[in-house]
Amino acid sequence: MSDLNIPKEVLDAFEIRDEIILLPGGQGTTYRVGNLVLKPVQDAVEAQWIAELQLCLGRIANPAYRIAEPVAAKSSGSLTYVVGGWCATKFIPGIDGPGDRWKHMLRVVSALHNDLKQVVLCQTRNSLAHSNCQLVQ
């Protein structure tokens, strides 16, 4: 199963046991494994911060858009979303490409932008998952 150059430590940390399927598009390095999406990251600190931001946006639960929930590694002692240069999120089924949905996509982008404006980065850049994700009213 690891013939795709995904290190064993990554497979173990995210408890990957299912068939690994390459997803189309992008850089050709993102995989679906059961209900997870696994992809390599270039900057572990940035990827950890993005995962924490995704959690915060997920707590807002705006019905206008969906956020892929990051999956924490199982084998680490601390709460981490990046292992060996890889991260995982829950898979969200959807439609590839914009098609003729441009107006809908602009509404989604606007809703996401408004929510991002509200998110206050509490204390430090890496503290979102451990905060209450306070919102500006």
N, C-alpha and C positions, 0 to 999 in steps of 0.2 A: 504494500500500500504506500510505502514511502518512496516510490520511484519518481515522484514528482518534485524531489528536492525539498520536501518539507521535513525539517528535522524531527526525529523521534520525540525529543523533549517537548516540541510544540504539539504533536499529536497527543501525547500523554497529558499535557497540561490542560488542553481543551477537551480531553476525553473523547478523542475522535476514533471511532471504530467503524463507521459506515464507509461506503464507497465514496471516493473523492472524485468530483466531477468538475472539470474546468468550465467556468462560466464564460459566455461569449462577450466580446467587447473589451474595452479598456486596454490594459497593457498585457493581457493574457496571463495574468498571475493570480487571479482570484478564483477561488474554488467554493463549490457548494458541497457540504458534507451533512446529509440528513437535513436538520432544521437550522444548520449554521452556515455562515459565509466566512471563509478564512482567507485572509490576504496579508501579503508582506507589507511592512511599513519601512519608510526610509529613516524616520526620526522617532525613536521610542518615546521620548519625552512628549513630543507633539501628539503622537498617537494616543498616549495615556490621557493627555489633556482633552483631546477630541472625544474620547470615550466618556470621560466625566461630563463633558458638555452635552453629549447625547443623552446621558442619564437625566441631566437637569431638564433638558427640553422634553424628554419623555414624561417627566412629572407634571409638566404643564398640560399635557394631554389635549392639545389643540386638535379638533377633528378635521381641520383643513389639510393636515399633512401627517405623514407617518415617519417615525424615526426608528431606524434599526437599533434595537437594544444591544449594547455591548455585552459580551460574555466575559466574566472574570475567569482567570486561570484557576484551576482547581488545585494545582500542586504548590502554589507559592504560599508563604507565610503571611504576606501582606496582600491587600487588595490591589491586584494588578490586572491590566487588560492587554498587556503586551508581553510575549514570551519569545525569546530567540528571534526577535525581529518580525513577529507575526501577531495579528490581532484577529478576533472573531466577533461577529455579531449574529443575532438571530436573523434568519432568512425571512424576508417579506416578499411574498409573491406580488407581481405587478405586470405592467405592460412595458416592453422595451421601446425606447424612443418616444419622441414627442407626438408623432403622428399629426393629427389635426387638432390637438388639444392645447394650443398655445394660450388661449384665454384662461383656461383652467390652470395651466402651469403658472401664469402670472399671478393668479390669485393665491396659489400655494406659496410662491416665492414671497409675496407680500406678507402673508400670514407668518411665515417663518422669520422674515426680517423683523416684523413687529415683536415677535417673541424673543428673538436674539437681542433686540434693543432693551428688553426688560430684564434680561438676565444680568445679575450683578455678580462679578467674579469675586467671591468672598475670600478675604485675607490674602491668599496667594494663588497664582495661576494653577496650581495643582490641587486645590482644595475643594473643587466643586462637589465631588461625590460624598464628601464628609461634611457638607454644609446643608443648610435648608434650602439652598438655591433661592435666596430671597429675590423677590421681584420688585422693581420700581413701579409704583402705582401712578 
